[in-house]
Amino acid sequence: MAVQAAVSVGIVLARPAAAQTVLTNSSSTVYLSDNGGIGNNPFSIAAGTVIEPATGDGIVGNLNNVYSLTNTGGIYANNSIGVDLLGSGDVINTNATFGGRRQPV
């Protein structure tokens, strides 16, 4: 009678690279859940892109998800929060531009 055995060789495969979802100019609050939510994570804002709502937060991530946002553009919130990740996550600002009397990230 033949005996079969399974042997673990300790190989770990890397996760596939995730494409970033690029957010575009906006004059209203950007809700990450409306831009594909966690399925389109991570998010990025390119240089020259401006997110500046007249009122309210600049970008909002919902409570149940962990988001990642890379910003090389500008996020402004007049008397509010630039990026409000209600759950958790990280924001990386690289060469982000700001100006005027607005409150940047």
C-alpha positions as CSV (number, residue, x, y, z in Angstrom):
1,M,0.0,0.0,0.0
2,A,1.4,3.4,-1.0
3,V,1.5,6.3,1.5
4,Q,1.2,9.9,0.3
5,A,2.6,12.8,2.2
6,A,2.4,16.5,1.8
7,V,5.5,18.6,2.6
8,S,5.6,22.3,3.1
9,V,8.6,23.9,1.5
10,G,8.1,27.4,3.1
11,I,7.4,29.3,-0.2
12,V,5.4,32.4,0.3
13,L,4.0,34.1,-2.9
14,A,3.8,37.9,-3.0
15,R,0.4,39.5,-3.3
16,P,-0.3,40.9,-6.7
17,A,0.5,44.6,-7.1
18,A,-2.5,46.8,-6.8
19,A,-3.2,49.6,-9.3
20,Q,-3.9,53.0,-7.8
21,T,-7.2,54.8,-8.3
22,V,-6.4,58.3,-9.4
23,L,-8.7,61.0,-8.0
24,T,-9.4,64.0,-10.2
25,N,-10.2,67.7,-9.6
26,S,-13.3,68.2,-7.4
27,S,-15.2,71.2,-6.0
28,S,-17.1,68.9,-3.6
29,T,-16.2,66.4,-0.9
30,V,-14.7,63.2,-2.4
31,Y,-16.1,60.1,-0.7
32,L,-13.7,57.1,-1.3
33,S,-16.7,54.8,-1.1
34,D,-18.1,56.5,-4.2
35,N,-14.9,55.9,-6.0
36,G,-14.9,52.1,-5.7
37,G,-14.3,52.0,-2.0
38,I,-11.8,49.5,-0.6
39,G,-11.9,47.5,-3.8
40,N,-10.1,50.4,-5.6
41,N,-7.6,51.0,-2.7
42,P,-5.0,52.6,-2.8
43,F,-5.9,56.1,-4.0
44,S,-3.7,58.8,-5.4
45,I,-3.9,62.5,-6.3
46,A,-1.6,63.6,-9.1
47,A,0.4,66.8,-9.1
48,G,-1.8,69.7,-10.4
49,T,-5.0,68.1,-9.1
50,V,-7.0,70.1,-6.6
51,I,-9.8,68.9,-4.3
52,E,-11.4,71.9,-2.7
53,P,-15.0,71.7,-1.6
54,A,-16.8,74.9,-0.7
55,T,-17.9,73.3,2.6
56,G,-17.1,70.0,4.4
57,D,-14.1,67.7,4.4
58,G,-11.9,67.3,1.4
59,I,-11.8,63.5,1.3
60,V,-13.7,61.0,3.4
61,G,-13.0,57.3,3.9
62,N,-15.8,55.3,5.7
63,L,-15.5,53.8,9.1
64,N,-15.3,50.1,8.1
65,N,-12.2,50.3,5.8
66,V,-8.5,51.0,5.9
67,Y,-7.5,53.3,3.1
68,S,-4.2,54.4,1.7
69,L,-3.8,57.8,-0.1
70,T,-0.8,59.3,-1.8
71,N,-1.1,63.0,-2.4
72,T,1.1,65.0,-4.7
73,G,-1.6,67.5,-5.5
74,G,-3.7,69.8,-3.3
75,I,-6.4,69.0,-0.8
76,Y,-8.1,72.0,0.8
77,A,-11.0,72.1,3.3
78,N,-12.3,75.5,4.2
79,N,-12.7,75.3,8.0
80,S,-12.9,71.6,8.0
81,I,-10.7,68.4,7.7
82,G,-8.6,67.9,4.6
83,V,-8.6,64.1,4.8
84,D,-10.9,62.3,7.2
85,L,-10.3,58.5,7.2
86,L,-13.0,57.5,9.7
87,G,-11.7,54.0,10.1
88,S,-7.9,54.2,9.7
89,G,-5.2,54.3,7.1
90,D,-2.4,56.4,5.9
91,V,-1.8,59.6,3.9
92,I,1.5,60.3,2.2
93,N,2.0,63.9,1.1
94,T,4.8,64.2,-1.4
95,N,5.5,67.6,-3.0
96,A,1.9,68.6,-2.3
97,T,1.1,72.2,-3.0
98,F,-1.0,74.5,-0.9
99,G,-1.9,78.2,-0.9
100,G,-4.3,80.9,0.0
101,R,-6.3,81.1,3.2
102,R,-7.3,77.5,3.0
103,Q,-6.5,74.7,5.5
104,P,-4.4,72.1,3.7
105,V,-3.9,68.5,4.7
